[in-house]
Amino acid sequence: MAKKTYKSTDGTSFFGTTIRASVDELTNAFGDPSMEYNTGEDKVNFEWEMETEDGEVFTIYDWKEGRPLRLSERVNWHIGAMNKSVCNTAERELLKRL
């Protein structure tokens, strides 16, 4: 099952996989974000650094919302990983917990 990681997520990329959730839903399922800068001034307001059950790293992040997010607002979150296969695995594991 997907969980927070302390491994490096450097080099992860977006391969077209997204999930729809709120900050509250993600926080309840996975704990506080690894990065939070909810001003809308940067490309990302929130990010979680995660790993799959098999130890493959991935990230969950909003992308270019351009505004602060309400914590209960459901938006599309990008899943970044080293390849599309890990993105798909991460998506399945995330949806089981949400």
Secondary structure, 3 states (H helix, E strand, C coil): CCEECCCCCCCCEEEEEEEEEEHHHHHHHHCCCCEECCCCCCCCCEEEEEECCCCCEEEEECCCCCCCCCCCCEEEEEEEECCHHHHHHHHHHHHHHC
